[in-house]
Amino acid sequence: MTRGGCIANEKAQVLTNSGEVVEGLYAAGEVTATSQAYSAAVIFGRISGEEAANYVLK
């Protein structure tokens, strides 16, 4: 389990150190700073996939 990895918001979008969204970059699971590794990976894996698909289709 990664602790202190990249930070992602509720849409699984990766954030910079200043809290800005990195456009088109999504993360879930062990690469994010989370304490619930498995459940967060499942939930945010789905969210990041949906958000990435929406981004590409725009």
PyRosetta script that sets phi, psi and omega in degrees:
from pyrosetta import init, pose_from_sequence

init()
pose = pose_from_sequence("MTRGGCIANEKAQVLTNSGEVVEGLYAAGEVTATSQAYSAAVIFGRISGEEAANYVLK")
pose.set_psi(1, 131.6)
pose.set_omega(1, 179.2)
pose.set_phi(2, -88.0)
pose.set_psi(2, 131.2)
pose.set_omega(2, 172.1)
pose.set_phi(3, -120.5)
pose.set_psi(3, 127.5)
pose.set_omega(3, -178.9)
pose.set_phi(4, 91.3)
pose.set_psi(4, 16.7)
pose.set_omega(4, 176.3)
pose.set_phi(5, -73.7)
pose.set_psi(5, -162.1)
pose.set_omega(5, -179.8)
pose.set_phi(6, -67.5)
pose.set_psi(6, 156.0)
pose.set_omega(6, -179.8)
pose.set_phi(7, -99.0)
pose.set_psi(7, 134.4)
pose.set_omega(7, 177.4)
pose.set_phi(8, -127.2)
pose.set_psi(8, 148.2)
pose.set_omega(8, 178.8)
pose.set_phi(9, -86.7)
pose.set_psi(9, -170.9)
pose.set_omega(9, -176.9)
pose.set_phi(10, -67.3)
pose.set_psi(10, -14.2)
pose.set_omega(10, 175.6)
pose.set_phi(11, -99.0)
pose.set_psi(11, 10.3)
pose.set_omega(11, -179.3)
pose.set_phi(12, 67.0)
pose.set_psi(12, 17.5)
pose.set_omega(12, 176.4)
pose.set_phi(13, -79.5)
pose.set_psi(13, 133.5)
pose.set_omega(13, 178.8)
pose.set_phi(14, -72.9)
pose.set_psi(14, 139.2)
pose.set_omega(14, 179.9)
pose.set_phi(15, -110.5)
pose.set_psi(15, 147.5)
pose.set_omega(15, 174.5)
pose.set_phi(16, -76.4)
pose.set_psi(16, 174.9)
pose.set_omega(16, 177.6)
pose.set_phi(17, -60.2)
pose.set_psi(17, -26.2)
pose.set_omega(17, 179.6)
pose.set_phi(18, -91.9)
pose.set_psi(18, 5.3)
pose.set_omega(18, 176.1)
pose.set_phi(19, 88.2)
pose.set_psi(19, 6.8)
pose.set_omega(19, 178.0)
pose.set_phi(20, -81.3)
pose.set_psi(20, 145.0)
pose.set_omega(20, 177.1)
pose.set_phi(21, -73.4)
pose.set_psi(21, 133.2)
pose.set_omega(21, 172.4)
pose.set_phi(22, -87.0)
pose.set_psi(22, 105.6)
pose.set_omega(22, -173.4)
pose.set_phi(23, -58.7)
pose.set_psi(23, 128.3)
pose.set_omega(23, 176.5)
pose.set_phi(24, 82.2)
pose.set_psi(24, 4.0)
pose.set_omega(24, -179.0)
pose.set_phi(25, -114.6)
pose.set_psi(25, 123.4)
pose.set_omega(25, -176.9)
pose.set_phi(26, -126.0)
pose.set_psi(26, 150.5)
pose.set_omega(26, -178.9)
pose.set_phi(27, -146.2)
pose.set_psi(27, 150.4)
pose.set_omega(27, 176.9)
pose.set_phi(28, -154.3)
pose.set_psi(28, 161.0)
pose.set_omega(28, 174.0)
pose.set_phi(29, 77.2)
pose.set_psi(29, -140.3)
pose.set_omega(29, -170.6)
pose.set_phi(30, -67.6)
pose.set_psi(30, -15.5)
pose.set_omega(30, 179.5)
pose.set_phi(31, -84.0)
pose.set_psi(31, -6.5)
pose.set_omega(31, -179.7)
pose.set_phi(32, -103.3)
pose.set_psi(32, 158.1)
pose.set_omega(32, 177.4)
pose.set_phi(33, -79.9)
pose.set_psi(33, 95.6)
pose.set_omega(33, -176.6)
pose.set_phi(34, -141.0)
pose.set_psi(34, 157.3)
pose.set_omega(34, 177.2)
pose.set_phi(35, -107.1)
pose.set_psi(35, -10.2)
pose.set_omega(35, 178.4)
pose.set_phi(36, -113.6)
pose.set_psi(36, 73.2)
pose.set_omega(36, -169.0)
pose.set_phi(37, -54.3)
pose.set_psi(37, -54.7)
pose.set_omega(37, -173.9)
pose.set_phi(38, -70.6)
pose.set_psi(38, -52.0)
pose.set_omega(38, -177.6)
pose.set_phi(39, -63.9)
pose.set_psi(39, -38.8)
pose.set_omega(39, 177.9)
pose.set_phi(40, -66.0)
pose.set_psi(40, -37.2)
pose.set_omega(40, 179.4)
pose.set_phi(41, -63.1)
pose.set_psi(41, -41.9)
pose.set_omega(41, 179.9)
pose.set_phi(42, -66.8)
pose.set_psi(42, -50.8)
pose.set_omega(42, -176.8)
pose.set_phi(43, -65.3)
pose.set_psi(43, -53.1)
pose.set_omega(43, -176.2)
pose.set_phi(44, -76.1)
pose.set_psi(44, -20.1)
pose.set_omega(44, 171.8)
pose.set_phi(45, -63.2)
pose.set_psi(45, -44.0)
pose.set_omega(45, 177.2)
pose.set_phi(46, -66.2)
pose.set_psi(46, -46.1)
pose.set_omega(46, 179.9)
pose.set_phi(47, -61.0)
pose.set_psi(47, -46.0)
pose.set_omega(47, -178.3)
pose.set_phi(48, -64.4)
pose.set_psi(48, -37.1)
pose.set_omega(48, 176.6)
pose.set_phi(49, -63.8)
pose.set_psi(49, -44.2)
pose.set_omega(49, 178.7)
pose.set_phi(50, -65.5)
pose.set_psi(50, -43.9)
pose.set_omega(50, -179.0)
pose.set_phi(51, -67.0)
pose.set_psi(51, -39.4)
pose.set_omega(51, 177.7)
pose.set_phi(52, -63.9)
pose.set_psi(52, -42.5)
pose.set_omega(52, 178.3)
pose.set_phi(53, -63.5)
pose.set_psi(53, -42.8)
pose.set_omega(53, 176.6)
pose.set_phi(54, -61.1)
pose.set_psi(54, -40.3)
pose.set_omega(54, 179.9)
pose.set_phi(55, -62.3)
pose.set_psi(55, -44.7)
pose.set_omega(55, -178.7)
pose.set_phi(56, -67.2)
pose.set_psi(56, -36.1)
pose.set_omega(56, -176.8)
pose.set_phi(57, -78.3)
pose.set_psi(57, -12.1)
pose.set_omega(57, -179.7)
pose.set_phi(58, -67.5)
pose.dump_pdb("model.pdb")
